[in-house]
Amino acid sequence: MKLWIGNLTPGVTRDAIEALVLKYTGAPCVLVEFIDEQEVHPAALVEVKDANLLTLQMMEQRLNGMFWMEHKLSVHVLSFTDESNEADAQRERERRGDAAP
């Protein structure tokens, strides 16, 4: 799971984003990955050390709408799940209490 931070100031650095996240949430970043860095309003995907969904949701509430570096931030939690057929089959086996194949 990662935080998507949008509407960033062009030219913002990884260090600045890491400092923002640490200052306002107390959580250190593991990875900052820029998206559309050359656009007028770039974004970044931020991975936070040892963060679970609840932690990221609290961080989203804290940062979303914040005015930072002359822009109002748009922050959202991105969670990726395994929706493959094998994952569905595994969940069904667990629901029935069957042993793994």
N, C-alpha and C positions, 0 to 999 in steps of 0.2 A: 504494500500500500504506500501511496505517495501523496504529497500535497501538490496541487497544481496552483501556482501563483501567477496570475495574469495581470495585465495592464501595468507592466513594469516600465520604468524609465529606460529609454534606450541607452545602452552602454553600461548598465548596472553590472557590477562584478559579482563573482561567486562569493568573495569575501563579504561583500555588503549584504547579500542575501543570508549567508550563514550568520552574520552578526545580528540581523533583524530577527531571524527565527530564534536564536539563542536569547536575545535580550527580552523578547516579549512572550516567549513560551518556556524558556529554561531548558529546551531540548537541543542537543547538538545534531547538526546535519551530517549524514554519512556521504551523501551525493547530491550535487546540484547539476541538473542537466537542462541547458537552455533550449527553448523551442522558438523558432522564428526570430532568431537573434537580430536579424537585419531589418525586421519589420518596425513599424512605428510604435507598436505596443507589444514588445516581446513577452514571453512567459517562461516559466521554469518549472520543472518537475523536481521536487525536493524529497529525498528519502531521509527519514529521521531515525536515529539510532534507537533500537528497541521499542518502537512505537507500535501500539495496537490500534484498532479501529476507534476505540473510545478516546484515546489520547489524541489521535489525529482530528477527530471531530471537535474536541475542545480547542485544539490549535486553530482549526478552521474558524470557529466562532470568534476567537480572539483576534485573528488577523484579517478576516474578510471585512472589507469596507474601510480598512485603515488607510488614512492618507499618509503616504510615505514617498519621499523624493518627488513631490509635485504630482503624484498620481494616486487615485483611489484604487487599492488592491482588490482583486477578485481572487478569492482563495477557496478551493474545493478539495475534498478528499477523493482520490481515485483509488478504488479497490478493484483488483483484478481477481477473478475467480476461474477455476477450472471447470468449464462447462462441457467437457468432452463426454463421449458416450461411456468411456471407461470410468470416469468420475461418477456418472449417474449410476452405473452398474455397481460400483463400490458402495455408494450410499444406500442403494436398495438392499445389497447383501447385509450391510450393517443394520439396517432397519429390521430385517427379518432375523438377524442373529446368526446368519450363515457364516461359515468359515470362508476365508479367502480361497480362490481357486488354486 
